[in-house]
Every structure is written in C-alpha cells, then in structure tokens.
Amino acid sequence: MLDPIQVNRLNWDERASIHARDATGDYMLDRFRAGEDALHVIEAAELGEISGKRVLHLQCHIGRDTLCLVRRGAVATGLDFSGVALAVARRLADETGLKASFVQGTVDAAADLTPGPFDLVFTTWGTICWLPDIRIWARAIAAVLAPGGELYFADAHPGFAVMEEQAGRLVPAYDFRTAAERPLEFINATTYTGDPTVMTHQSTREWIHPLSAIFGALLDAGLTIAMFREHEVLPWRAQHSLVPASDRLWRLPDGHPRLPLSFSLRARKPK
C-alpha cells in the first residue's frame, strides 16, 4: 500500500506549481503583490492584533497567508511538507519584500523543526483533512506554543464534510469519523482553482475528523478552548449547489435548510 502522506505530497507538489501561476486569479497573487490583503473575512475579523507576535503557520502551502501575517506585523514562520510549495513561498516573499521563515516538514515534526516558542499557531482552510491522527496535531501545537499562547484554527465543518450532492440533494455519503488506517481516496484531474491543467498525480488520501475528536485532542493536549464559532459560509465551492455569499465565500442557496459550512476556534495554552 502506498504511503498516504507521500501520495498527498506528490499531488500537492504538482498543485503548488499550478497555484504559483495563478492563471485563474483564485489565489489573487497579483493583487497580493500589489498590497491587497488575502485573508478571508472570517479569520481577518477574528485574528485580532498580532503585531510583534511570533506566529507559526502550519501547512502554509505557497506562503501567501503567512506573508499576510507578516504584513500585520507578525514574526512568522511557515511549515509545509511540500518543497515545491515552499520554493514558491520564498519567491513570493522576495517579490513582496516581506520577511518570513519557511521550513519543510510534516506537522508531527513541528516540535523538532519549528520549536518556537510561538505566541500564536495559525492554521486555516483545508488543513486537517490531510492528517491521519488529530491527536498528534494537537500535541504538536501544544508543544510549540509559549505559555499563554494561542491556536487560531478555521476549517470546513465536519458535519458538512460528510455530505455529497446527489440528484440535486445533499445527503450523507461518508462516515463522520475516518479511521487513520483507512483514509478516503479521491481522484481529481485538476486542482480546485479552476485551472484546467490536468495533473499527473491525481490521487489523494483524506480524513474526516469530527468536532468531538478536534476538541478532545486539544483538551487532552492541555489547551483550553477560548472561542468557538460556526459559519454559514465556506471559502471554496465544496458542492455544486453552493452560491456566492460575498467576496470569495460560498453559501447554501436560498430556501435550503441552514447548515454550518465551516467553523473557527481559538485554544489557549495555560500560563
């Protein structure tokens, strides 16, 4: 059996090259280079003042959001398992004059690769679905946070992640919890930005983690939950029935029962 992390790395190496071109403007790289903020309104509103804070951005991909944190005054480090993505991140840093450190590695190695300590760990949008064990994720975060430091996390709601659109209706299609040793297998010929480039490495392995597992892992790692919110919008069109909500956000159409599509939380390490 192929190692699922290596399968995903091959896929993300290829996506990173496509995203660096940003032919569709989905990553708004030209606008970002021109000085525009690229964070979505959810995290932008909830992040708070981070000037002068030491921030670790887990699963930072091509580093655009890492550099958004630098623009807000943070001293930022980005960690990602894709060397191709980090090469793009370093180039984007050079192009914008924004200084950040970028380190290649997996989340489980964060305590060794990026020990900090950090005042804030930041990780958002499409991250934990690539991790087989959410307990390791939580322990890694707790290990690198300074006493009193916080995690800020936002992602797709697991209650929505189990859904698929069938005959125009959203129906449960996946178990609410994916076993670490039995990841979901997906094949996608193209990436999610709308770029029509057909990828060579089209296969991915993913995991759904319920809220109970996420909260339980953070609490077991010694963190306290300081904030939790559910949102009726999502930064990508996860199902065809979603309609534009506002700039770069999607929602369920009018008349559909309201469901949370995403959530955000803050967790704090005791002083």
PASEBA-1860 file (N, C-alpha, C; in nm, 3 decimals):
! residues 271
1> MLDPIQVN> 0.085/-0.121/0.000/0.000/0.000/0.000/0.088/0.125/0.000 ~ 0.054/0.221/-0.083/0.130/0.345/-0.090/0.111/0.425/0.039 ~ 0.219/0.489/0.083/0.210/0.576/0.199/0.118/0.693/0.166 ~ 0.010/0.713/0.241/-0.086/0.819/0.205/-0.026/0.959/0.209 ~ 0.069/0.982/0.299/0.130/1.115/0.307/0.214/1.141/0.182 ~ 0.285/1.039/0.133/0.363/1.055/0.012/0.272/1.075/-0.109 ~ 0.160/1.002/-0.113/0.062/1.022/-0.220/0.017/1.168/-0.222 ~ -0.015/1.221/-0.105/-0.061/1.359/-0.098/0.049/1.458/-0.132
9> RLNWDERA> 0.172/1.428/-0.091/0.282/1.520/-0.121/0.303/1.532/-0.271 ~ 0.297/1.423/-0.343/0.312/1.428/-0.489/0.203/1.515/-0.551 ~ 0.082/1.499/-0.501/-0.030/1.579/-0.550/-0.011/1.727/-0.519 ~ 0.032/1.759/-0.397/0.048/1.899/-0.357/0.170/1.964/-0.421 ~ 0.274/1.886/-0.448/0.386/1.943/-0.524/0.337/1.992/-0.659 ~ 0.252/1.912/-0.721/0.201/1.950/-0.853/0.104/2.067/-0.844 ~ 0.018/2.065/-0.745/-0.075/2.177/-0.726/0.001/2.308/-0.703 ~ 0.109/2.300/-0.627/0.183/2.422/-0.594/0.233/2.492/-0.720
17> SIHARDAT> 0.281/2.414/-0.815/0.329/2.473/-0.941/0.215/2.540/-1.017 ~ 0.099/2.477/-1.015/-0.019/2.536/-1.082/-0.065/2.661/-1.009 ~ -0.069/2.654/-0.877/-0.115/2.769/-0.797/-0.017/2.887/-0.809 ~ 0.110/2.858/-0.828/0.209/2.966/-0.844/0.181/3.047/-0.970 ~ 0.132/2.983/-1.074/0.096/3.055/-1.197/-0.029/3.139/-1.178 ~ -0.121/3.087/-1.094/-0.245/3.158/-1.059/-0.316/3.210/-1.183 ~ -0.331/3.124/-1.283/-0.390/3.166/-1.410/-0.534/3.214/-1.395 ~ -0.607/3.161/-1.296/-0.746/3.199/-1.277/-0.762/3.314/-1.178
25> GDYMLDRF> -0.656/3.351/-1.110/-0.664/3.456/-1.009/-0.723/3.411/-0.878 ~ -0.746/3.281/-0.862/-0.808/3.231/-0.739/-0.722/3.261/-0.617 ~ -0.591/3.253/-0.631/-0.501/3.286/-0.521/-0.469/3.435/-0.515 ~ -0.525/3.512/-0.605/-0.511/3.658/-0.612/-0.367/3.705/-0.587 ~ -0.270/3.634/-0.649/-0.130/3.665/-0.621/-0.088/3.801/-0.674 ~ -0.137/3.839/-0.792/-0.103/3.973/-0.843/-0.158/4.081/-0.752 ~ -0.280/4.062/-0.704/-0.341/4.159/-0.613/-0.266/4.162/-0.481 ~ -0.222/4.044/-0.436/-0.146/4.038/-0.312/-0.011/4.109/-0.327
33> RAGEDALH> 0.056/4.087/-0.441/0.184/4.155/-0.465/0.165/4.306/-0.467 ~ 0.047/4.350/-0.510/0.018/4.493/-0.517/-0.022/4.551/-0.382 ~ -0.030/4.466/-0.279/-0.056/4.516/-0.144/-0.191/4.479/-0.087 ~ -0.274/4.408/-0.163/-0.407/4.374/-0.114/-0.401/4.260/-0.013 ~ -0.486/4.265/0.087/-0.492/4.157/0.185/-0.558/4.035/0.123 ~ -0.512/3.916/0.161/-0.566/3.794/0.101/-0.636/3.704/0.202 ~ -0.641/3.743/0.329/-0.715/3.662/0.425/-0.865/3.678/0.400 ~ -0.940/3.574/0.432/-1.085/3.584/0.420/-1.141/3.664/0.538
41> VIEAAELG> -1.264/3.710/0.525/-1.319/3.799/0.626/-1.334/3.730/0.761 ~ -1.351/3.599/0.762/-1.369/3.528/0.888/-1.244/3.540/0.973 ~ -1.130/3.494/0.921/-1.009/3.498/1.002/-0.957/3.641/1.019 ~ -0.980/3.726/0.920/-0.937/3.865/0.933/-1.008/3.933/1.050 ~ -1.136/3.900/1.069/-1.213/3.961/1.177/-1.179/3.901/1.313 ~ -1.141/3.775/1.315/-1.123/3.705/1.442/-0.979/3.701/1.492 ~ -0.885/3.732/1.405/-0.744/3.713/1.438/-0.697/3.806/1.549 ~ -0.743/3.929/1.546/-0.701/4.024/1.648/-0.563/4.083/1.618
49> EISGKRVL> -0.509/4.156/1.713/-0.380/4.223/1.697/-0.267/4.121/1.709 ~ -0.185/4.113/1.605/-0.074/4.017/1.609/0.062/4.085/1.588 ~ 0.063/4.215/1.583/0.190/4.286/1.562/0.291/4.249/1.670 ~ 0.409/4.210/1.627/0.515/4.172/1.718/0.507/4.030/1.770 ~ 0.399/3.958/1.738/0.385/3.822/1.788/0.464/3.724/1.702 ~ 0.514/3.621/1.767/0.580/3.511/1.698/0.471/3.412/1.655 ~ 0.459/3.390/1.523/0.349/3.311/1.471/0.402/3.194/1.388 ~ 0.348/3.076/1.413/0.377/2.959/1.330/0.254/2.928/1.247
57> HLQCHIGR> 0.270/2.926/1.115/0.162/2.893/1.022/0.182/2.749/0.976 ~ 0.098/2.659/1.028/0.108/2.518/0.991/0.041/2.492/0.858 ~ 0.102/2.405/0.776/0.051/2.368/0.644/0.027/2.494/0.560 ~ 0.134/2.569/0.546/0.124/2.704/0.489/0.115/2.706/0.337 ~ 0.135/2.593/0.269/0.129/2.584/0.124/0.225/2.685/0.060 ~ 0.178/2.772/-0.029/0.268/2.862/-0.100/0.297/2.991/-0.023 ~ 0.256/2.997/0.102/0.300/3.103/0.190/0.230/3.237/0.178 ~ 0.127/3.245/0.096/0.059/3.374/0.081/0.002/3.423/0.213
65> DTLCLVRR> -0.068/3.335/0.285/-0.129/3.377/0.411/-0.023/3.400/0.518 ~ 0.088/3.326/0.512/0.199/3.352/0.605/0.245/3.497/0.590 ~ 0.257/3.539/0.465/0.304/3.675/0.437/0.196/3.779/0.471 ~ 0.068/3.739/0.466/-0.037/3.828/0.516/-0.018/3.856/0.665 ~ 0.025/3.755/0.738/0.050/3.773/0.881/0.169/3.866/0.903 ~ 0.270/3.854/0.817/0.386/3.944/0.825/0.341/4.088/0.800 ~ 0.255/4.109/0.705/0.204/4.244/0.678/0.131/4.302/0.798 ~ 0.076/4.214/0.882/0.010/4.258/1.004/0.108/4.279/1.118
73> GAVATGLD> 0.236/4.261/1.092/0.337/4.288/1.192/0.391/4.167/1.264 ~ 0.347/4.047/1.226/0.392/3.927/1.295/0.533/3.887/1.249 ~ 0.600/3.814/1.336/0.725/3.747/1.301/0.687/3.603/1.270 ~ 0.678/3.570/1.141/0.610/3.449/1.101/0.704/3.343/1.046 ~ 0.668/3.219/1.076/0.733/3.100/1.022/0.625/3.013/0.959 ~ 0.650/2.965/0.838/0.558/2.875/0.771/0.616/2.735/0.763 ~ 0.534/2.635/0.792/0.575/2.494/0.784/0.486/2.422/0.684 ~ 0.547/2.348/0.593/0.470/2.271/0.496/0.552/2.152/0.450
81> FSGVALAV> 0.484/2.045/0.408/0.556/1.924/0.368/0.601/1.927/0.222 ~ 0.558/2.026/0.145/0.591/2.033/0.004/0.707/2.129/-0.021 ~ 0.818/2.076/-0.069/0.930/2.161/-0.103/0.900/2.252/-0.220 ~ 0.817/2.204/-0.313/0.778/2.287/-0.428/0.699/2.408/-0.380 ~ 0.604/2.385/-0.289/0.524/2.495/-0.236/0.610/2.597/-0.164 ~ 0.707/2.550/-0.088/0.791/2.642/-0.011/0.885/2.722/-0.102 ~ 0.925/2.663/-0.214/1.003/2.740/-0.310/0.921/2.857/-0.364 ~ 0.793/2.833/-0.388/0.703/2.940/-0.431/0.689/3.043/-0.320
89> ARRLADET> 0.674/2.997/-0.196/0.659/3.088/-0.082/0.779/3.180/-0.068 ~ 0.898/3.124/-0.081/1.020/3.206/-0.067/1.030/3.307/-0.181 ~ 0.989/3.266/-0.299/0.992/3.358/-0.413/0.892/3.471/-0.392 ~ 0.774/3.438/-0.339/0.672/3.540/-0.313/0.720/3.636/-0.205 ~ 0.792/3.585/-0.107/0.849/3.672/-0.003/0.951/3.768/-0.064 ~ 1.034/3.717/-0.154/1.133/3.804/-0.220/1.065/3.910/-0.303 ~ 0.960/3.872/-0.374/0.890/3.965/-0.463/0.821/4.077/-0.385 ~ 0.774/4.047/-0.265/0.699/4.146/-0.188/0.784/4.217/-0.083
97> GLKASFVQ> 0.904/4.166/-0.060/0.989/4.223/0.043/0.943/4.192/0.184 ~ 0.855/4.093/0.197/0.805/4.052/0.328/0.890/3.937/0.379 ~ 0.943/3.950/0.499/1.038/3.852/0.550/0.967/3.749/0.638 ~ 0.984/3.622/0.601/0.930/3.512/0.680/1.025/3.393/0.666 ~ 1.022/3.304/0.761/1.099/3.181/0.753/1.008/3.069/0.705 ~ 1.058/2.984/0.617/0.980/2.872/0.567/1.059/2.743/0.588 ~ 0.993/2.644/0.649/1.057/2.520/0.688/0.979/2.403/0.629 ~ 1.051/2.309/0.569/0.985/2.192/0.512/0.975/2.081/0.615
105> GTVDAAAD> 0.854/2.027/0.628/0.833/1.916/0.719/0.685/1.893/0.743 ~ 0.655/1.783/0.810/0.517/1.749/0.842/0.482/1.803/0.981 ~ 0.353/1.812/1.007/0.306/1.870/1.132/0.357/1.792/1.253 ~ 0.365/1.662/1.242/0.408/1.582/1.356/0.553/1.611/1.396 ~ 0.631/1.672/1.306/0.771/1.706/1.335/0.788/1.851/1.377 ~ 0.679/1.923/1.397/0.687/2.066/1.425/0.770/2.096/1.550 ~ 0.755/2.015/1.653/0.828/2.042/1.778/0.979/2.037/1.759 ~ 1.025/1.956/1.663/1.168/1.947/1.634/1.212/2.050/1.530
113> LTPGPFDL> 1.129/2.071/1.428/1.168/2.159/1.317/1.144/2.305/1.347 ~ 1.036/2.335/1.417/0.998/2.474/1.447/0.958/2.483/1.595 ~ 1.054/2.466/1.687/1.019/2.455/1.829/0.967/2.582/1.893 ~ 0.993/2.698/1.829/0.944/2.823/1.887/1.022/2.862/2.012 ~ 0.954/2.905/2.118/0.808/2.901/2.135/0.738/3.013/2.058 ~ 0.611/2.988/2.025/0.532/3.082/1.947/0.417/3.138/2.031 ~ 0.382/3.262/2.002/0.267/3.324/2.068/0.136/3.281/2.004 ~ 0.144/3.242/1.876/0.024/3.203/1.801/0.059/3.096/1.701
121> VFTTWGTI> -0.023/2.992/1.697/-0.021/2.896/1.586/-0.145/2.924/1.501 ~ -0.124/2.938/1.373/-0.230/2.975/1.279/-0.242/2.864/1.176 ~ -0.362/2.810/1.157/-0.382/2.709/1.054/-0.527/2.715/1.007 ~ -0.547/2.731/0.877/-0.681/2.757/0.825/-0.706/2.689/0.692 ~ -0.831/2.651/0.670/-0.891/2.615/0.542/-0.823/2.499/0.469 ~ -0.882/2.383/0.493/-0.838/2.265/0.421/-0.707/2.209/0.471 ~ -0.692/2.199/0.602/-0.565/2.152/0.657/-0.576/2.015/0.724 ~ -0.664/2.000/0.821/-0.661/1.876/0.900/-0.716/1.756/0.823
129> CWLPDIRI> -0.783/1.778/0.711/-0.829/1.663/0.632/-0.712/1.584/0.574 ~ -0.592/1.641/0.578/-0.473/1.574/0.526/-0.395/1.504/0.636 ~ -0.448/1.504/0.760/-0.376/1.448/0.874/-0.450/1.324/0.926 ~ -0.381/1.212/0.938/-0.449/1.090/0.983/-0.485/1.089/1.130 ~ -0.406/1.156/1.215/-0.426/1.149/1.360/-0.433/1.290/1.417 ~ -0.551/1.332/1.456/-0.572/1.467/1.505/-0.509/1.487/1.643 ~ -0.485/1.378/1.715/-0.421/1.389/1.847/-0.275/1.433/1.833 ~ -0.208/1.383/1.731/-0.070/1.424/1.705/-0.065/1.572/1.669
137> WARAIAAV> -0.162/1.617/1.589/-0.174/1.759/1.552/-0.185/1.846/1.676 ~ -0.274/1.809/1.766/-0.297/1.889/1.886/-0.173/1.891/1.976 ~ -0.108/1.777/1.991/0.012/1.772/2.074/0.125/1.856/2.015 ~ 0.136/1.856/1.882/0.239/1.937/1.817/0.215/2.085/1.842 ~ 0.090/2.126/1.836/0.056/2.266/1.861/0.089/2.304/2.005 ~ 0.047/2.220/2.098/0.075/2.249/2.240/0.225/2.257/2.267 ~ 0.302/2.174/2.197/0.446/2.168/2.221/0.516/2.296/2.178 ~ 0.468/2.362/2.072/0.539/2.479/2.020/0.486/2.610/2.075
145> LAPGGELY> 0.370/2.608/2.140/0.313/2.731/2.196/0.385/2.772/2.324 ~ 0.408/2.900/2.338/0.456/2.954/2.464/0.342/2.953/2.566 ~ 0.371/2.949/2.694/0.265/2.962/2.794/0.183/3.089/2.768 ~ 0.053/3.073/2.765/-0.035/3.185/2.731/-0.058/3.203/2.583 ~ 0.014/3.127/2.500/-0.002/3.135/2.355/-0.130/3.068/2.309 ~ -0.171/3.100/2.187/-0.300/3.053/2.137/-0.288/2.988/1.999 ~ -0.381/2.897/1.973/-0.407/2.844/1.839/-0.524/2.920/1.780 ~ -0.512/2.963/1.653/-0.630/3.008/1.577/-0.648/2.911/1.462
153> FADAHPGF> -0.768/2.854/1.453/-0.795/2.749/1.356/-0.932/2.772/1.292 ~ -0.939/2.759/1.160/-1.066/2.766/1.087/-1.062/2.664/0.974 ~ -1.176/2.597/0.954/-1.178/2.494/0.850/-1.322/2.459/0.816 ~ -1.337/2.371/0.717/-1.470/2.321/0.681/-1.532/2.248/0.800 ~ -1.661/2.261/0.815/-1.731/2.194/0.924/-1.740/2.045/0.893 ~ -1.700/1.958/0.987/-1.707/1.814/0.958/-1.848/1.764/0.932 ~ -1.949/1.833/0.988/-2.086/1.795/0.959/-2.125/1.819/0.815 ~ -2.057/1.913/0.750/-2.080/1.937/0.607/-1.988/1.851/0.522
161> AVMEEQAG> -1.871/1.819/0.576/-1.774/1.740/0.500/-1.823/1.600/0.469 ~ -1.917/1.548/0.547/-1.967/1.413/0.522/-2.070/1.410/0.408 ~ -2.109/1.528/0.360/-2.215/1.537/0.259/-2.161/1.531/0.116 ~ -2.245/1.476/0.028/-2.222/1.485/-0.115/-2.354/1.521/-0.183 ~ -2.343/1.587/-0.296/-2.461/1.625/-0.371/-2.500/1.511/-0.464 ~ -2.620/1.460/-0.447/-2.671/1.351/-0.530/-2.811/1.388/-0.577 ~ -2.826/1.393/-0.709/-2.955/1.430/-0.770/-3.007/1.562/-0.714 ~ -2.914/1.657/-0.695/-2.952/1.790/-0.651/-2.978/1.802/-0.502
169> RLVPAYDF> -2.954/1.696/-0.425/-2.976/1.699/-0.281/-2.846/1.667/-0.208 ~ -2.825/1.732/-0.094/-2.712/1.699/-0.009/-2.750/1.582/0.080 ~ -2.672/1.476/0.072/-2.700/1.357/0.152/-2.570/1.310/0.217 ~ -2.579/1.248/0.335/-2.457/1.193/0.397/-2.397/1.084/0.309 ~ -2.268/1.096/0.284/-2.200/1.000/0.196/-2.081/0.934/0.261 ~ -2.035/0.989/0.374/-1.915/0.937/0.440/-1.940/0.924/0.590 ~ -1.868/0.833/0.653/-1.874/0.822/0.799/-1.826/0.953/0.862 ~ -1.879/0.984/0.979/-1.843/1.111/1.044/-1.700/1.110/1.097
177> RTAAERPL> -1.638/0.993/1.107/-1.502/0.980/1.154/-1.429/0.882/1.062 ~ -1.314/0.925/1.009/-1.235/0.839/0.921/-1.123/0.774/1.002 ~ -1.115/0.641/0.997/-1.008/0.571/1.068/-0.873/0.608/1.006 ~ -0.774/0.624/1.091/-0.641/0.665/1.044/-0.587/0.571/0.939 ~ -0.614/0.442/0.956/-0.558/0.342/0.865/-0.645/0.318/0.741 ~ -0.759/0.386/0.732/-0.847/0.367/0.616/-0.889/0.504/0.559 ~ -0.796/0.579/0.504/-0.831/0.712/0.452/-0.928/0.704/0.334 ~ -1.001/0.812/0.316/-1.086/0.825/0.196/-0.994/0.848/0.076
185> EFINATTY> -1.027/0.787/-0.034/-0.946/0.800/-0.155/-1.023/0.879/-0.260 ~ -0.960/0.983/-0.314/-1.023/1.068/-0.414/-0.932/1.080/-0.536 ~ -0.993/1.097/-0.651/-0.922/1.123/-0.775/-0.978/1.251/-0.834 ~ -0.892/1.351/-0.853/-0.932/1.476/-0.917/-0.830/1.511/-1.024 ~ -0.877/1.527/-1.145/-0.786/1.552/-1.257/-0.724/1.691/-1.250 ~ -0.795/1.786/-1.192/-0.747/1.925/-1.185/-0.752/1.974/-1.041 ~ -0.687/2.086/-1.016/-0.690/2.143/-0.882/-0.817/2.226/-0.864 ~ -0.834/2.283/-0.746/-0.960/2.346/-0.708/-0.972/2.491/-0.751
193> TGDPTVMT> -0.873/2.547/-0.818/-0.877/2.689/-0.852/-0.950/2.717/-0.982 ~ -0.988/2.613/-1.055/-1.048/2.632/-1.187/-0.950/2.626/-1.301 ~ -0.821/2.614/-1.269/-0.719/2.598/-1.374/-0.742/2.463/-1.442 ~ -0.748/2.460/-1.577/-0.780/2.335/-1.647/-0.663/2.239/-1.662 ~ -0.545/2.275/-1.610/-0.428/2.187/-1.624/-0.457/2.050/-1.563 ~ -0.439/1.946/-1.642/-0.460/1.810/-1.593/-0.334/1.762/-1.522 ~ -0.351/1.720/-1.398/-0.238/1.679/-1.317/-0.198/1.534/-1.346 ~ -0.073/1.504/-1.322/-0.023/1.366/-1.333/-0.059/1.288/-1.208
201> HQSTREWI> -0.038/1.350/-1.092/-0.067/1.285/-0.964/-0.204/1.332/-0.916 ~ -0.307/1.257/-0.953/-0.445/1.299/-0.931/-0.506/1.241/-0.804 ~ -0.439/1.148/-0.740/-0.494/1.076/-0.626/-0.458/1.144/-0.495 ~ -0.553/1.147/-0.402/-0.527/1.198/-0.267/-0.589/1.105/-0.164 ~ -0.541/1.115/-0.041/-0.596/1.043/0.073/-0.635/1.146/0.179 ~ -0.758/1.134/0.231/-0.808/1.235/0.323/-0.881/1.171/0.441 ~ -0.896/1.251/0.548/-0.961/1.204/0.670/-1.062/1.309/0.718 ~ -1.175/1.263/0.767/-1.274/1.349/0.831/-1.260/1.332/0.983
209> HPLSAIFG> -1.244/1.444/1.053/-1.232/1.443/1.199/-1.353/1.516/1.258 ~ -1.433/1.451/1.340/-1.550/1.518/1.398/-1.508/1.623/1.502 ~ -1.602/1.710/1.533/-1.574/1.814/1.634/-1.532/1.753/1.767 ~ -1.592/1.640/1.804/-1.556/1.577/1.931/-1.409/1.538/1.932 ~ -1.357/1.489/1.819/-1.216/1.449/1.812/-1.126/1.572/1.817 ~ -1.165/1.678/1.748/-1.084/1.800/1.746/-1.077/1.863/1.885 ~ -1.194/1.883/1.946/-1.197/1.943/2.079/-1.129/1.851/2.181 ~ -1.157/1.721/2.172/-1.097/1.628/2.266/-0.945/1.626/2.257
217> ALLDAGLT> -0.893/1.631/2.135/-0.749/1.629/2.116/-0.684/1.754/2.174 ~ -0.746/1.870/2.152/-0.690/1.995/2.205/-0.695/1.996/2.357 ~ -0.806/1.950/2.414/-0.818/1.947/2.560/-0.719/1.847/2.620 ~ -0.705/1.732/2.557/-0.612/1.631/2.607/-0.467/1.679/2.598 ~ -0.440/1.769/2.503/-0.305/1.824/2.490/-0.277/1.935/2.590 ~ -0.377/1.966/2.674/-0.359/2.065/2.779/-0.403/2.205/2.744 ~ -0.470/2.222/2.629/-0.517/2.354/2.588/-0.659/2.376/2.637 ~ -0.697/2.501/2.652/-0.835/2.535/2.687/-0.899/2.604/2.567
225> IAMFREHE> -1.027/2.580/2.546/-1.098/2.640/2.434/-1.143/2.780/2.474 ~ -1.095/2.879/2.399/-1.125/3.018/2.431/-1.234/3.076/2.342 ~ -1.260/3.014/2.227/-1.362/3.065/2.135/-1.400/2.954/2.039 ~ -1.528/2.946/2.005/-1.576/2.852/1.903/-1.694/2.915/1.832 ~ -1.688/2.918/1.699/-1.798/2.974/1.619/-1.823/2.886/1.497 ~ -1.949/2.879/1.457/-1.987/2.811/1.334/-2.032/2.915/1.232 ~ -2.002/2.890/1.105/-2.028/2.987/1.000/-2.107/2.922/0.887 ~ -2.195/3.001/0.825/-2.278/2.950/0.716/-2.213/2.973/0.580
233> VLPWRAQH> -2.084/2.998/0.579/-2.011/3.022/0.454/-1.884/2.938/0.453 ~ -1.826/2.924/0.333/-1.706/2.845/0.313/-1.623/2.912/0.204 ~ -1.490/2.913/0.215/-1.409/2.983/0.115/-1.392/2.911/-0.018 ~ -1.452/2.795/-0.035/-1.446/2.728/-0.165/-1.581/2.664/-0.194 ~ -1.605/2.637/-0.321/-1.733/2.580/-0.362/-1.726/2.429/-0.347 ~ -1.752/2.382/-0.227/-1.736/2.241/-0.196/-1.841/2.154/-0.265 ~ -1.957/2.210/-0.293/-2.063/2.139/-0.365/-2.119/2.230/-0.473 ~ -2.166/2.169/-0.579/-2.213/2.249/-0.693/-2.329/2.341/-0.657
241> SLVPASDR> -2.411/2.302/-0.559/-2.529/2.381/-0.524/-2.495/2.510/-0.449 ~ -2.373/2.524/-0.398/-2.337/2.646/-0.326/-2.337/2.765/-0.419 ~ -2.375/2.880/-0.365/-2.384/3.003/-0.443/-2.296/3.109/-0.377 ~ -2.257/3.212/-0.452/-2.172/3.317/-0.391/-2.242/3.384/-0.274 ~ -2.168/3.402/-0.165/-2.221/3.471/-0.047/-2.171/3.614/-0.043 ~ -2.041/3.629/-0.061/-1.975/3.759/-0.066/-1.842/3.733/-0.133 ~ -1.755/3.828/-0.128/-1.627/3.811/-0.195/-1.553/3.688/-0.144 ~ -1.531/3.589/-0.231/-1.453/3.469/-0.204/-1.514/3.377/-0.100
249> LWRLPDGH> -1.645/3.388/-0.076/-1.715/3.298/0.015/-1.839/3.241/-0.052 ~ -1.877/3.118/-0.013/-1.991/3.047/-0.071/-2.087/3.007/0.039 ~ -2.216/2.995/0.002/-2.320/2.958/0.098/-2.420/2.866/0.030 ~ -2.509/2.809/0.111/-2.619/2.731/0.056/-2.722/2.825/-0.007 ~ -2.795/2.779/-0.107/-2.890/2.868/-0.174/-3.010/2.902/-0.087 ~ -3.077/3.010/-0.122/-3.199/3.049/-0.051/-3.299/2.934/-0.054 ~ -3.367/2.913/0.059/-3.466/2.806/0.067/-3.412/2.675/0.119 ~ -3.281/2.660/0.118/-3.221/2.537/0.172/-3.211/2.549/0.323
257> PRLPLSFS> -3.238/2.442/0.397/-3.220/2.449/0.543/-3.079/2.497/0.577 ~ -3.070/2.582/0.675/-2.941/2.641/0.712/-2.854/2.539/0.782 ~ -2.729/2.533/0.740/-2.631/2.442/0.797/-2.500/2.516/0.817 ~ -2.423/2.480/0.920/-2.289/2.537/0.929/-2.198/2.472/0.825 ~ -2.131/2.553/0.746/-2.039/2.503/0.645/-1.895/2.506/0.694 ~ -1.868/2.589/0.794/-1.731/2.600/0.845/-1.738/2.636/0.993 ~ -1.622/2.634/1.057/-1.614/2.672/1.197/-1.477/2.730/1.225 ~ -1.468/2.801/1.335/-1.340/2.857/1.377/-1.331/2.845/1.528
265> LRARKPK> -1.207/2.837/1.576/-1.187/2.829/1.720/-1.053/2.889/1.759 ~ -1.045/2.923/1.886/-0.919/2.962/1.950/-0.898/2.869/2.069 ~ -0.776/2.822/2.087/-0.742/2.740/2.203/-0.617/2.797/2.266 ~ -0.612/2.800/2.399/-0.504/2.869/2.469/-0.426/2.771/2.557 ~ -0.294/2.790/2.557/-0.207/2.714/2.647/-0.199/2.788/2.779 ~ -0.227/2.722/2.889/-0.223/2.792/3.020/-0.086/2.852/3.048 ~ -0.088/2.964/3.121/0.037/3.028/3.160/0.104/2.949/3.272
END
